[in-house]
């Protein structure tokens, strides 16, 4: 009995710091999400459905570009520094150099591509300077800001990572409030200048936070390029899938509908915070546990699955219940907003169902399998969404989104269980082949 109680006490003491870290992580992301929601509400009211609809369309392309920027180098920083802290300087320099090089190409290419696209849509035009500010501020500068959080997570400094997340969210909210409520900004061109300036200021603050950790060693680590590209490709293709509907809807519906749908999609992106809070703590742990075999981390991934499903279900119920009151926050002109939010809110459960399996593949170094699952589903899904939107927007769009996430759930867990079985068999063979100690 004493042993049992001691074991139970040990488990409680072991679980307590994990629970505290999760609560702090989810609290920081919840605070960030709430402030982002307020930011969108301020912008939606200030810009109006037409200008905000245009902003949503440009943001759809930016969401893809920011995933390309850096070529996935953040993954190797998080993965390797969590195992080998002494590699920090080289990996930080690797990240900064790739962000700068890829970011320059993305800004030029994004401005050129978006200038052509907006002429085809149903919304107003936008000048090249505005597009340049939007792309530089939301691709290059945001990627640098996100790098700060990744550095702190890799070093196990979760409080600092939470501070970086919450600080950036409040900085964006303060910028929107100052620009729109005090200086009466009401056009996308004016907001682009304010947003770029606010992001630049916060990027400098992030650089100051990292400076005590040591100077980066600027060089490209060739051995990490392939893994980084595989990692980045998963988020790029998912970003394409997640934003193709925003672009296609703009071709077949009024720009005001794009505004309402875009707000709903932003709310859904923010609603993933409960899952994200779990994943950002889980990933370094899965990387350590799977070091000697993927099967060793499978129990942790299964527990994370149960937790993610519970969190997803709770988030769905909250969104579905509160959807009616959203037009009061964003403005009565967004009258389609409750319908879109209720239709999309169930996807959070499916995301929670595949997140742990996908993270286990990545943390264990199986970026090839992870990329194959996500890229295949999202590439085919992008086509499915475009066709469904063209045939029956927006209901067809919603049906396609559920079909894609459901397919990822099935594929991800089948692959993980297959790799775990193979890893366990290999470990057993090694154990049998090893000589017994004398």
C-alpha positions in Angstrom: 0.0 0.0 0.0 2.8 2.4 0.9 4.5 1.6 -2.5 1.2 2.3 -4.3 0.7 5.6 -2.5 4.3 6.6 -3.2 3.9 5.7 -6.9 0.7 7.7 -7.0 2.3 10.7 -5.4 5.3 10.4 -7.8 2.9 10.4 -10.8 1.1 13.5 -9.4 4.4 15.3 -8.9 5.5 14.3 -12.4 2.2 15.4 -13.9 1.9 18.7 -12.0 4.6 20.6 -14.0 3.2 19.3 -17.2 -0.3 20.5 -16.3 1.1 23.9 -15.1 3.0 24.3 -18.4 0.0 23.4 -20.4 -2.3 25.8 -18.5 0.3 28.6 -19.0 0.7 27.7 -22.7 -3.0 27.5 -23.4 -3.5 30.7 -21.3 -1.0 32.6 -23.4 -2.5 31.3 -26.6 -6.0 32.1 -25.4 -5.0 35.6 -24.5 -3.3 36.0 -27.9 -6.3 34.6 -29.7 -8.7 36.9 -27.9 -6.6 39.9 -28.7 -6.4 38.8 -32.3 -10.2 38.5 -32.3 -10.4 42.1 -31.0 -7.9 43.2 -33.7 -10.0 41.7 -36.4 -13.2 43.3 -35.0 -11.5 46.7 -35.0 -10.3 46.2 -38.6 -13.6 44.8 -39.8 -15.5 47.8 -38.4 -12.9 50.4 -39.5 -12.3 49.1 -43.0 -15.8 48.0 -43.8 -16.9 44.8 -45.7 -15.4 45.9 -49.0 -11.9 46.9 -47.9 -11.8 44.2 -45.3 -12.8 41.6 -47.9 -9.9 42.8 -50.0 -7.6 42.5 -47.0 -8.8 38.9 -46.5 -7.9 38.0 -50.1 -4.4 39.5 -49.8 -4.0 37.8 -46.4 -4.8 34.5 -48.0 -1.8 34.7 -50.3 0.4 36.1 -47.4 -0.6 33.0 -45.3 1.0 30.8 -47.9 4.1 33.0 -48.4 4.9 33.1 -44.6 5.0 29.3 -44.5 7.5 29.3 -47.4 9.7 32.0 -45.8 12.6 30.4 -44.0 12.2 27.2 -45.9 11.2 25.2 -42.8 14.4 26.0 -40.9 12.5 26.5 -37.7 11.8 22.8 -37.3 15.5 21.9 -37.2 16.1 24.6 -34.7 13.3 23.3 -32.4 14.3 19.7 -32.9 18.1 19.9 -32.6 18.4 22.6 -30.0 16.0 20.7 -27.7 18.5 17.8 -27.9 21.8 19.8 -28.4 21.6 23.3 -26.9 25.2 24.0 -28.0 24.0 24.0 -31.7 21.9 27.2 -31.1 24.2 29.7 -32.7 24.6 27.8 -36.0 20.9 27.0 -36.2 19.8 30.6 -35.4 22.2 31.9 -38.2 20.8 29.2 -40.6 17.3 30.5 -39.9 18.0 34.2 -40.3 19.9 33.7 -43.5 17.1 31.6 -45.1 14.5 34.0 -43.9 16.3 36.9 -45.5 17.0 35.2 -48.8 13.6 33.5 -49.3 11.7 36.6 -47.9 13.2 38.9 -50.6 12.0 36.6 -53.3 8.6 36.2 -51.8 7.9 39.9 -51.4 8.8 40.6 -55.1 6.9 37.6 -56.3 3.9 38.1 -54.1 3.4 41.7 -55.1 3.6 40.8 -58.7 1.2 37.8 -58.4 -1.4 39.7 -56.2 -1.4 42.7 -58.4 -2.7 40.5 -61.3 -5.1 38.5 -59.1 -7.0 41.5 -57.6 -7.8 42.7 -61.1 -9.7 39.5 -61.7 -11.7 39.5 -58.5 -14.9 41.4 -57.6 -13.2 43.8 -55.2 -11.4 47.1 -55.6 -7.8 47.4 -56.8 -4.7 47.9 -54.6 -1.5 49.7 -55.4 2.0 48.1 -55.4 3.3 50.1 -52.4 0.5 48.8 -50.2 1.1 45.2 -51.3 4.8 45.6 -50.6 4.2 46.8 -47.1 1.7 44.0 -46.5 4.0 41.3 -47.7 7.2 42.6 -46.0 5.4 43.2 -42.7 3.4 40.0 -42.7 5.9 37.6 -44.3 9.5 38.6 -43.4 8.9 40.4 -40.2 6.3 37.9 -38.9 8.6 35.0 -39.6 11.4 36.7 -37.6 8.9 37.3 -34.7 7.8 33.6 -34.8 11.5 32.6 -34.7 11.8 34.2 -31.2 9.1 31.9 -29.8 10.7 28.9 -31.5 14.0 29.7 -29.9 12.6 29.9 -26.4 10.6 26.6 -26.9 13.7 24.8 -28.1 15.5 25.9 -24.9 12.6 24.8 -22.7 12.0 28.4 -21.7 8.2 28.2 -21.9 7.5 31.3 -19.9 9.6 33.4 -22.3 7.9 31.7 -25.3 4.5 32.6 -23.8 5.6 36.1 -23.3 6.6 36.4 -26.9 3.2 35.1 -28.1 1.1 37.3 -25.9 3.3 40.3 -26.5 3.0 40.0 -30.3 -0.8 39.6 -30.0 -1.1 42.7 -27.8 1.2 44.7 -30.0 -1.0 44.0 -33.0 -4.1 44.9 -31.1 -2.6 48.1 -29.8 -1.5 49.0 -33.4 -5.0 48.4 -34.7 -6.6 50.3 -31.9 -4.2 53.3 -32.3 -4.5 53.4 -36.1 -8.3 52.8 -36.4 -9.7 54.3 -33.2 -7.4 57.2 -32.6 -6.1 58.1 -36.1 -9.3 57.0 -37.9 -7.6 54.8 -40.5 -10.2 53.5 -42.9 -8.4 52.2 -46.0 -6.2 49.2 -46.6 -3.3 51.4 -47.9 -3.2 53.3 -44.6 -3.5 50.2 -42.5 -0.6 48.5 -44.4 1.7 51.3 -43.3 0.7 51.0 -39.7 0.8 47.2 -39.6 4.3 47.1 -41.2 5.6 49.7 -38.7 4.1 47.8 -35.7 5.6 44.5 -36.8 9.0 46.1 -37.4 9.0 47.5 -33.9 8.1 44.2 -32.3 10.7 42.3 -34.3 13.3 44.7 -32.8 12.0 43.9 -29.3 12.3 40.2 -30.1 15.9 40.6 -31.3 16.7 42.4 -28.0 15.2 39.4 -26.0 17.5 37.0 -28.0 20.7 39.0 -27.8 21.8 37.6 -24.3 21.7 34.1 -25.7 24.6 34.8 -28.0 25.3 36.0 -31.5 24.1 33.8 -34.5 26.7 32.1 -36.7 25.5 33.0 -40.2 25.8 30.1 -42.4 23.6 27.6 -44.3 23.5 24.1 -42.9 23.2 22.0 -46.0 22.3 18.8 -44.2 19.2 20.5 -42.8 17.9 21.9 -46.1 16.0 18.8 -47.3 14.3 18.2 -43.9 13.4 21.9 -43.7 11.9 21.9 -47.2 9.9 18.8 -46.4 8.7 20.4 -43.2 7.9 23.7 -44.9 6.1 22.0 -47.8 3.5 20.5 -45.4 2.5 23.9 -44.1 2.7 25.6 -47.5 0.3 23.1 -49.1 -1.9 23.2 -46.0 -1.9 27.0 -46.3 -2.8 26.8 -50.0 -5.7 24.4 -49.0 -6.8 26.7 -46.1 -6.9 29.8 -48.3 -7.9 28.7 -51.7 -11.5 29.0 -50.7 -11.0 32.7 -49.8 -9.6 33.4 -53.3 -12.1 31.4 -55.3 -15.1 32.7 -53.3 -14.0 36.1 -54.3 -14.5 35.2 -58.0 -18.1 34.0 -57.6 -19.6 35.9 -54.7 -19.7 39.6 -53.7 -16.7 40.9 -51.9 -18.9 41.5 -48.8 -19.5 37.8 -48.6 -15.7 37.3 -48.7 -15.5 39.6 -45.7 -17.9 37.6 -43.6 -16.4 34.3 -44.6 -12.9 35.6 -44.0 -13.9 36.7 -40.5 -15.3 33.2 -39.8 -12.1 31.6 -41.1 -10.0 33.8 -38.9 -12.2 32.9 -35.9 -11.6 29.2 -36.7 -7.9 29.7 -37.0 -7.9 31.3 -33.6 -10.0 28.5 -32.2 -7.2 26.0 -32.7 -5.4 27.5 -29.8 -6.3 24.7 -27.4 -4.8 22.1 -29.7 -1.8 24.4 -30.5 -1.1 24.9 -26.8 -0.9 21.1 -26.4 1.2 20.6 -29.5 3.8 23.2 -28.7 4.5 21.5 -25.4 4.2 18.0 -26.9 6.6 18.3 -29.8 9.9 18.6 -27.9 8.8 15.8 -25.6 7.9 13.5 -28.6 11.3 14.3 -30.1 13.1 13.1 -27.0 10.9 10.0 -26.4 11.2 8.9 -30.0 15.0 9.2 -30.2 15.5 5.4 -29.8 12.3 4.4 -31.6 9.0 5.9 -32.6 7.1 3.2 -30.7 8.4 4.6 -27.4 6.5 7.9 -27.9 3.3 6.3 -29.0 1.7 6.1 -25.5 2.3 9.9 -25.2 0.7 10.5 -28.6 -2.4 8.4 -27.7 -2.9 10.4 -24.5 -2.5 13.6 -26.4 -5.2 12.3 -28.9 -7.7 11.9 -26.1 -6.9 15.3 -24.7 -7.1 17.0 -28.1 -10.5 15.4 -28.8 -11.9 16.7 -25.5 -10.5 20.2 -26.2 -11.8 20.2 -29.7 -15.3 19.2 -28.6 -15.4 21.9 -26.0 -14.2 24.5 -28.5 -16.9 23.4 -31.0 -19.7 23.8 -28.4 -18.5 27.2 -27.4 -18.2 28.5 -31.0 -21.6 27.1 -32.0 -23.3 28.7 -29.0 -21.7 32.1 -29.3 -22.0 32.5 -33.0 -25.2 34.4 -32.8 -23.6 37.3 -31.0 -20.7 37.8 -33.4 -22.3 40.4 -35.6 -22.6 42.6 -32.6 -18.8 42.5 -32.2 -17.7 42.8 -35.9 -20.6 44.9 -37.2 -24.1 44.3 -38.5 -22.9 44.3 -42.1 -21.4 40.9 -41.5 -24.8 39.2 -41.3 -23.6 35.9 -42.7 -21.0 35.4 -40.0 -23.0 33.2 -37.6 -23.9 30.8 -40.4 -20.3 30.4 -41.5 -18.9 30.0 -38.0 -21.4 27.3 -37.1 -20.8 25.4 -40.3 -17.0 25.5 -39.8 -16.8 24.9 -36.0 -16.8 21.1 -36.2 -13.5 21.0 -38.1 -11.6 21.7 -34.9 -12.5 18.2 -33.6 -11.0 16.6 -36.8 -7.9 18.7 -36.5 -7.4 17.6 -32.9 -7.8 14.0 -34.0 -4.9 14.1 -36.5 -2.6 16.6 -34.8 -0.9 14.2 -32.3 -0.2 11.6 -35.0 1.3 14.2 -37.4 3.4 15.7 -34.6 4.8 12.3 -33.7 5.9 11.7 -37.3 7.7 15.0 -37.4 9.3 14.8 -34.0 10.6 11.3 -34.7 12.3 12.5 -37.9 9.8 11.0 -40.3 9.2 14.2 -42.2 8.9 12.2 -45.4 5.9 10.4 -44.3 4.4 13.4 -42.6 4.9 15.5 -45.8 3.4 12.7 -48.0 0.2 12.6 -45.9 -0.3 16.4 -45.5 0.8 17.3 -49.0 -1.2 14.7 -50.7 -4.4 15.5 -48.8 -4.0 19.2 -49.1 -3.0 19.2 -52.8 -6.0 17.1 -53.7 -8.0 19.0 -51.2 -7.2 22.3 -52.8 -8.6 21.0 -56.1 -11.7 19.6 -54.3 -12.3 22.9 -52.5 -11.9 24.9 -55.7 -14.3 22.7 -57.6 -16.8 22.5 -54.7 -16.7 26.3 -54.3 -17.2 26.8 -58.0 -20.2 24.4 -58.1 -21.9 25.3 -54.8 -20.2 28.1 -52.9 -20.2 28.3 -49.9 -22.0 25.1 -48.8 -19.8 23.0 -51.1 -16.7 24.6 -49.7 -17.7 23.6 -46.1 -18.4 20.0 -47.1 -15.0 19.7 -48.9 -13.2 21.0 -45.8 -14.7 18.3 -43.6 -13.9 15.6 -46.2 -10.2 16.7 -46.3 -9.6 16.7 -42.5 -11.4 13.4 -42.1 -9.1 11.8 -44.7 -6.0 13.2 -42.8 -7.2 11.6 -39.6 -7.5 8.2 -41.1 -4.2 8.3 -43.1 -2.1 9.8 -40.2 -3.0 7.2 -37.6 -2.7 4.3 -40.0 0.8 5.4 -40.9 1.8 6.1 -37.3 0.6 2.7 -36.1 2.4 1.0 -39.0 5.7 2.8 -38.2 5.3 2.0 -34.4 4.8 -1.7 -35.2 7.9 -1.7 -37.4 9.9 0.2 -34.8 8.9 -2.2 -32.0 9.9 -5.2 -34.1 13.3 -3.7 -34.8 13.8 -3.0 -31.1 12.9 -6.6 -30.2 15.3 -7.9 -32.8 18.1 -5.8 -31.5 17.4 -6.9 -27.9 17.5 -10.6 -29.0 20.7 -10.1 -31.0 22.5 -8.3 -28.1 24.6 -10.5 -25.8 23.2 -11.0 -22.3 25.3 -9.4 -19.6 27.5 -11.8 -17.7 
